[in-house]
């Protein structure tokens, strides 16, 4: 067990711990998590105004961070930063998922339109003679019938050498 001699908050939800004050001592980076307090029964859910401050894009979030810093609880500060980082990550992934979903819908619509045009142009009826040709398996070459030494090197004597 390592007993740290000093602890320094990094500011991104982690703290730096050092086992001694000498230059060669190992440094440990540890994530902080806020311990839940379930002494009150029942536990209240977070107020909507608090969630609005956590997710705001203006001064509200920075005011919340400043006030949480005044609590002098690095774990609470770490949780606020962690929530904000995860919220931004979720928003980015949701945007990407929506973009991919929109692209998929567009391609699906184009595919359906193409199919309807082929049906409207009577293409399946015009190609009805291919109805029994629906298994297009690749040709299997016969074993033992392969030509050998097809890439031989041939020398040509053009009579130019002495």
VENRADA-V314385 format. One record per run of one state. SS is the DSSP state (@ for helix, = for strand, . for the rest). FROM is the first residue (numbers start at 1). TO is the last residue. Records with the same first field share a line. If there is no record, write none. Layout:
SS: FROM-TO  FROM-TO
This chain:
.: 1-5  10-13  19-26  32-47  56-58  71-73  121-122  127-127  131-162
=: 6-9  14-18  27-31
@: 48-55  59-70  74-120  123-126  128-130
